Each structure stands twice: as C-alpha cells, then as structure tokens.
Amino acid sequence: MEFRVERHALADAVAWAARTLPSRPALPVLAGMLVETTAEGALTLAGFDYEVSTKVRTEADVAEPGRVLVPGRLLSEIVRNLPAEPVDVALKGSEVVVRCGSAEFGLQVMPVEDYPTLPDVPDRAGTVSGDVFAEAVGQVTPAAGRDDTLPMLTGVRVDFDGDVLRMACTDRYRIAARELPWSPDQEGFTAGVVVPARTLADVAKAIRPGDEVSLSLTGITDSLIGISMGGRSMTTRLLDDQFINYRSRLTGDWTSTAKVQTAPFVEAIKRVALVTERSTPVRLAFGGGQVQIRAAAGDAARANETMPAELVGPEIDIAFSPQYLLDGLNGVHSRYARLECTGPTKAALLTGIPDPENEDEALDENGDTGFRYLAMPVRLSG
C-alpha cells in the first residue's frame, strides 16, 4: 500500500474514524484503525468496537492499493501534529511509514486478518438538515442519565412520525424534548428507537455547517441506526426501546406563566450560582414585574439579583438546581424564555417563545420553538 493525501483531508478523516476507538479495548485489535486504498484513488478509514462503527472516505493519489491495520490513537496524534504539507504513507515490511515534510514516523502494523467485519449501514429512512439535527441533539442530551445500570435513561428516544422527528432524554428529574422537521423516504414512515446519548452527541459535534444528514434503520426489529453525511458514516447498536411516555408529561394546566429575556436571565443565574455549593439551589421569585434570583451557602456567602420579568397568574417562588436550570436555558435559542408552573413543588416547564421582531422564527404545534424542558424543583424548607 502506498498513497499521498493532503494533510487537512487526512486529519479530518482520521479524527472521524478515531471517534469510536476505545481507550481500554476488550481485544487489542479493536485499538486499530483500518486503512484501505483502491486503484481508483479512494482512501477509506474505519474504526469499530462492536458497539459503534465509524467510516470515512476521501480522495488520495494511490500508487499501490492495499489494506492495513495500524494503532488508531497513535495515528490520530501523529496526523494532528503534522505540518501543513502533503502526507506520504507507505507499507514497508511490517511497518507503515508516514512522511510529511521533514518528519517521518514508523508504525508497526497490527494483524488485519483478526479485525472484525464492519457492520453495513442500514437502509436509508430519510434525511434531515445537519444544522437543525445537531442543534436538537445539543438541546436534549444534557438531560440524559449517566447511570449505566439504567440503560434506557442513558439514551435519546427518537420517534419518526411522518415528516416530524422527535427527540427526548430524561434522567428521572427532568425531561428535554425537541420536535424538528425531516424528510422521510417513505410517506407516512413511523418508527421509535433509543440511541445512546453519548454517541449521538459526539456525532452531532462533528456535523459541518450545511451538511445533509441521512438516517438509516434496519427495519421493524431494529438493532442498528446509521448516520451519514459528507462521505462519513457511523452505526451504533440501539438500546432497549422501552421509554417513558414523556409527551404526556409536557402538557398541563399551568397556573403561572413567566416570561424573561433568555440571555440576561442566564447571565444572572450564573452570577448568583457562584455562591452555591453542590446541593444549594437557586431560588426564583417572580412578581411585581420582576424576578428575584437568590442563593446562599449557609452563613458563608449569599447572592441576590433582580431583572425584569412578565408574569401571568399567581406569584411564583420556586427553586432549582442551578446546573439543571442552566441546561434548560442553554437549550432555549430564542430571545425570550417562558417558565410555566403550578406551584413550588410541582414540575415546571421551560420553553422558548417566538421573538415578536422575528416573523420567520419556526414554531411547532404548541406555538413555541420546538424545545421543551420539564424540571423538578428543589423543595424548600420554611
């Protein structure tokens, strides 16, 4: 095997393929990155850990086609630090030689015959705007659970319902959900799967502006989902599809509704939260055309800040974990945020509401911007 490729293209491809490489592989061969070239000038790199696979294809000047397995993380580190010059890669005996400018590296090849067969990307179900998809994933995944003993809570519930795609995550104390449009290949397509949240969040961060994302499913008994865009693809095993009926919990008869400007509200909460300890909540008191934001860490420190707020209904005095509150507000990408609740001990709903100065802002069926965040407040004593 021998080929030449631009350093930027190689770095991009290697970074994508290295995303799945385990830091502590169950088998040594899973730490490898598969490198393949064809006589037609195609360079393919892939990684696989039996749960998630990544694959990327780019163009290269191929002098000799071939297939080798090399230490993936080491190759990634090397390529990341190469100068901005063309990279020459060649197999010489039991070593893959990487040359770029005056730098030269030799990597011992791994037994490619022991490498597992990569799963095929399932049949395409439809496409979605990469920008919208990445935004939605970023909004819901902060609410995913971290406890691997409860796999359902570590996933993103993805429901395909005609031309609407719904995502949701929950860790039992909050729910983050988002609706977005997508284009199914088959009219009336419906399906529901649970995708590992960490994998989906990692993939979303790699989506480039303007990418169109293809989503692929295997069929009725789904075990894999595939995501492809711009010559890159990944597959991941799905989690058990059992999930709470989250949509019913995002509706209710709210007695109090508060409206604030999102960005100033976020900054105020961050400042007040500076005095909080791990279990200290931030308290919000809405009334009199303002919201008072306060917190205290015993007798050691306290903080208090007020800002304008509109309120419809009885006055609100409610408290939240500052991080949970900020996770929800960071998902509100509109100018104004709306907080709805029925009391200090009942779950409160946070949504984005349309900017009256932006008539083109997309709204969902509930008249908001498609993002909904339900959080349980902290019970206050006294």
C-alpha positions in Angstrom: 0.0 0.0 0.0 1.2 3.5 -0.9 -0.6 6.8 -1.3 -0.3 10.6 -0.9 -3.0 12.8 0.6 -3.4 16.4 1.7 -2.7 16.8 5.4 -6.0 18.6 6.1 -8.1 15.8 4.4 -6.2 13.1 6.2 -6.5 14.8 9.6 -10.3 15.2 9.1 -10.7 11.6 8.1 -8.5 10.2 10.9 -10.3 12.3 13.5 -13.7 10.9 12.4 -12.5 7.3 12.3 -10.8 7.6 15.7 -14.1 8.7 17.5 -15.1 5.1 18.3 -11.7 3.8 19.3 -11.8 2.5 22.9 -9.2 3.7 25.4 -9.3 0.3 27.0 -10.2 -2.2 24.3 -11.6 -5.6 25.2 -9.3 -7.0 22.4 -6.0 -5.4 21.3 -7.1 -5.5 17.7 -10.0 -3.1 18.5 -7.5 -0.3 19.2 -6.6 -0.4 15.5 -7.7 1.8 12.6 -8.4 0.1 9.3 -6.8 1.9 6.4 -7.8 0.9 2.8 -6.9 2.3 -0.6 -8.2 1.3 -4.1 -6.7 1.8 -7.5 -9.5 4.3 -8.3 -8.0 6.7 -5.8 -10.3 6.1 -2.8 -8.9 6.2 0.8 -11.1 4.7 3.5 -10.5 4.7 7.2 -12.6 2.9 9.8 -12.9 2.1 13.5 -15.1 -0.4 15.3 -15.6 -1.5 18.9 -18.5 -4.0 18.4 -21.0 -1.3 19.6 -20.2 1.7 17.4 -18.5 1.9 14.0 -17.2 4.9 12.0 -16.2 5.0 8.4 -15.0 7.8 6.2 -14.0 8.0 2.5 -11.8 10.6 0.9 -9.7 11.0 -2.2 -6.0 10.3 -2.4 -3.2 9.7 -5.0 -2.9 6.0 -4.7 0.3 4.4 -6.1 -0.4 1.0 -4.7 -3.8 -0.2 -3.3 -3.8 -2.1 0.0 -5.3 -2.7 3.4 -3.6 -2.4 6.8 -4.5 -2.0 10.4 -2.5 0.5 12.5 -2.7 1.8 16.1 -5.5 4.3 15.7 -5.0 6.7 18.6 -1.3 7.0 17.8 -2.0 7.7 14.1 -4.5 10.3 15.2 -2.0 12.1 17.4 0.7 12.0 14.7 -1.5 13.3 12.0 -2.9 16.1 14.2 0.6 17.4 14.7 2.0 17.2 11.2 2.9 20.3 9.3 0.5 21.7 6.6 2.1 19.7 3.7 1.1 16.6 1.7 1.4 13.3 3.6 3.0 10.2 2.1 2.0 6.8 3.6 3.6 3.5 2.5 3.6 0.0 3.8 7.2 -1.3 4.1 7.5 -4.8 5.5 5.8 -4.8 8.9 5.8 -1.1 9.2 3.6 1.7 7.9 5.8 4.8 7.2 4.2 8.2 7.4 6.2 11.1 5.9 5.3 14.8 5.9 7.9 17.4 5.2 11.0 16.6 7.2 9.0 14.4 9.7 8.9 10.6 9.5 7.1 8.1 11.6 7.0 4.3 11.5 4.0 2.4 12.9 4.0 -1.4 13.4 1.1 -3.0 11.6 -1.5 -5.0 13.6 -3.0 -8.3 12.4 -5.6 -7.1 9.9 -7.0 -10.6 9.5 -8.1 -10.6 13.1 -10.1 -7.4 12.7 -13.9 -7.9 12.9 -16.1 -7.3 9.9 -17.7 -3.8 9.9 -21.5 -3.6 10.0 -23.2 -2.3 6.9 -25.1 1.0 7.2 -28.8 0.1 7.2 -31.3 1.2 4.6 -31.8 4.9 4.5 -35.1 6.1 6.1 -34.8 9.8 5.3 -32.8 13.0 5.6 -32.7 16.0 7.9 -30.8 19.3 7.9 -27.5 18.8 9.6 -27.6 22.2 11.3 -31.1 21.5 12.8 -30.2 17.9 13.8 -27.0 19.0 15.6 -28.9 21.8 17.4 -31.7 19.4 18.5 -29.2 16.8 19.8 -27.3 19.5 21.7 -30.6 20.6 23.3 -31.8 17.3 24.6 -28.6 15.3 25.5 -27.7 17.3 28.6 -30.8 15.7 30.3 -29.7 12.1 29.6 -28.8 10.0 32.6 -25.3 8.9 33.4 -26.0 5.7 35.3 -25.1 2.8 33.0 -27.2 0.4 35.2 -30.3 2.1 33.8 -29.5 1.9 30.1 -32.8 3.4 29.0 -32.0 6.7 30.8 -28.6 7.0 29.0 -30.3 7.2 25.6 -32.1 9.6 23.3 -35.6 8.5 22.4 -36.0 9.2 18.7 -39.5 8.9 17.2 -40.1 9.2 13.4 -43.7 10.2 12.7 -44.3 11.2 9.1 -42.4 14.4 8.4 -41.8 15.1 12.1 -38.9 13.8 14.1 -39.0 13.9 17.9 -36.1 13.5 20.4 -36.2 13.3 24.1 -33.9 12.5 27.1 -34.6 12.1 30.8 -32.7 11.3 33.9 -35.9 11.0 36.0 -35.5 14.5 37.4 -36.0 16.4 34.1 -37.1 15.8 30.5 -35.7 17.6 27.5 -37.6 17.2 24.2 -37.4 18.7 20.7 -39.5 18.4 17.6 -38.0 19.1 14.2 -38.9 18.6 10.6 -37.3 15.9 8.4 -37.9 14.3 5.0 -38.7 10.5 5.1 -38.0 8.5 2.0 -41.3 6.7 2.5 -44.5 8.6 3.1 -46.1 8.0 6.5 -42.9 6.4 7.9 -43.1 5.7 11.6 -40.5 4.2 14.0 -39.2 4.6 17.5 -35.7 3.8 18.7 -33.4 4.7 21.7 -29.9 5.8 20.6 -27.0 6.0 23.1 -26.9 9.7 24.0 -23.1 9.9 24.3 -22.6 8.5 20.8 -25.3 10.8 19.3 -23.8 13.9 21.0 -20.4 13.0 19.7 -21.6 12.6 16.2 -23.6 15.8 16.3 -20.5 17.8 17.2 -18.8 16.6 14.1 -21.6 17.7 11.7 -20.4 20.5 9.5 -22.5 23.6 8.6 -24.6 22.9 5.6 -24.4 19.1 5.8 -27.4 17.0 5.0 -27.7 14.0 7.4 -29.1 10.7 6.3 -30.7 8.5 9.0 -30.8 4.7 8.4 -32.7 2.0 10.1 -32.7 -1.8 9.6 -36.4 -2.3 9.7 -39.1 -3.4 12.2 -36.7 -5.3 14.5 -34.1 -2.5 14.6 -30.8 -3.3 16.2 -28.7 -0.6 14.5 -29.1 3.0 13.4 -26.9 4.6 10.8 -26.0 8.3 10.4 -24.2 9.5 7.2 -23.1 12.9 6.0 -20.4 14.2 3.6 -18.6 11.0 3.0 -18.7 10.0 6.6 -20.9 7.4 8.3 -21.4 5.7 11.6 -23.5 2.9 13.0 -24.4 2.2 16.6 -26.3 -0.5 18.4 -29.6 0.6 19.8 -30.7 0.4 23.4 -33.9 -1.3 24.6 -36.8 0.7 23.1 -38.7 1.0 26.4 -39.1 4.6 27.3 -41.5 6.7 29.5 -44.5 8.4 27.9 -42.7 11.7 28.1 -45.1 13.6 25.8 -48.0 13.4 28.2 -45.8 15.0 30.9 -45.0 18.0 28.8 -48.6 19.3 28.8 -50.6 20.6 31.7 -52.8 23.3 33.1 -50.2 25.7 34.3 -51.5 28.4 36.8 -48.5 30.8 36.5 -46.5 31.8 33.4 -43.4 33.9 33.5 -41.6 35.5 30.5 -38.0 36.7 30.7 -35.2 37.6 28.2 -33.1 34.5 27.9 -29.5 35.8 27.7 -29.7 38.2 30.7 -31.5 35.5 32.7 -28.7 33.0 32.0 -26.0 35.5 33.0 -27.8 36.5 36.2 -28.2 32.8 37.2 -24.5 32.2 36.6 -23.5 35.1 38.8 -25.8 34.1 41.6 -24.7 30.4 41.4 -21.2 31.4 42.2 -22.1 31.2 45.9 -23.8 27.8 45.7 -22.4 24.5 46.9 -23.2 21.1 45.4 -26.7 20.8 46.9 -27.6 24.5 47.1 -30.4 25.6 44.8 -31.1 28.9 43.1 -34.3 30.5 44.1 -36.6 32.4 41.7 -39.3 34.7 42.9 -41.5 36.2 40.2 -43.8 39.1 40.9 -44.2 42.8 40.6 -42.8 42.9 37.1 -39.5 41.3 38.0 -37.8 38.1 39.1 -35.6 38.0 42.1 -32.8 35.4 41.8 -31.0 34.5 45.0 -28.9 31.8 46.7 -26.9 31.4 49.9 -24.3 29.0 51.1 -25.2 28.9 54.8 -23.6 31.9 56.6 -20.6 31.9 54.3 -21.9 33.8 51.3 -25.1 34.9 49.6 -26.1 36.5 46.3 -29.2 38.4 45.1 -30.1 39.9 41.7 -33.3 41.2 40.1 -34.3 41.7 36.5 -37.5 42.5 34.6 -40.0 39.7 34.1 -43.6 39.4 32.9 -46.0 37.2 34.9 -49.5 36.0 34.3 -51.2 34.3 37.2 -50.2 34.0 40.9 -46.7 35.0 42.0 -44.1 32.2 41.8 -41.4 31.3 44.4 -39.6 28.2 43.2 -36.1 26.8 43.4 -33.9 24.6 41.1 -30.5 23.1 40.9 -28.5 25.8 39.1 -27.0 23.4 36.6 -30.4 21.8 35.7 -31.8 25.3 35.2 -28.9 26.4 33.0 -29.0 23.2 31.0 -32.6 24.0 30.2 -32.0 27.7 29.4 -29.0 26.8 27.2 -31.4 24.8 25.0 -33.6 27.9 24.6 -32.3 29.5 21.5 -34.9 32.2 21.2 -34.7 35.7 22.7 -37.4 35.0 25.3 -37.9 32.1 27.6 -41.2 31.0 29.2 -41.4 29.3 32.6 -44.8 27.6 33.4 -45.7 26.0 36.8 -48.5 25.2 39.2 -46.6 25.6 42.5 -43.2 25.4 44.1 -43.2 21.6 44.4 -44.6 20.6 41.0 -42.6 20.2 37.8 -42.1 23.4 35.8 -42.0 23.6 32.0 -39.4 25.8 30.3 -39.8 26.7 26.6 -38.6 29.2 24.1 -41.2 31.6 22.7 -41.1 33.4 19.4 -39.3 36.8 19.1 -42.0 39.3 18.1 -39.4 41.0 15.9 -38.6 37.8 14.0 -41.6 36.7 12.0 -39.6 33.9 10.3 -38.8 32.1 13.5 -40.0 28.5 13.2 -42.8 27.4 15.6 -44.1 23.9 16.5 -47.7 22.8 17.1 -47.6 24.2 20.6 -46.8 27.7 19.4 -43.2 27.7 20.7 -39.8 27.0 19.1 -40.0 23.1 19.4 -37.8 22.8 22.5 -39.5 21.8 25.8 -37.7 21.2 29.1 -39.5 19.9 32.2 -37.6 20.0 35.5 -38.5 19.1 39.1 -37.9 21.9 41.5 -36.0 21.6 44.8 -38.2 21.5 47.9 -37.5 24.4 50.2 -37.9 24.3 53.9 -39.6 27.1 55.7 
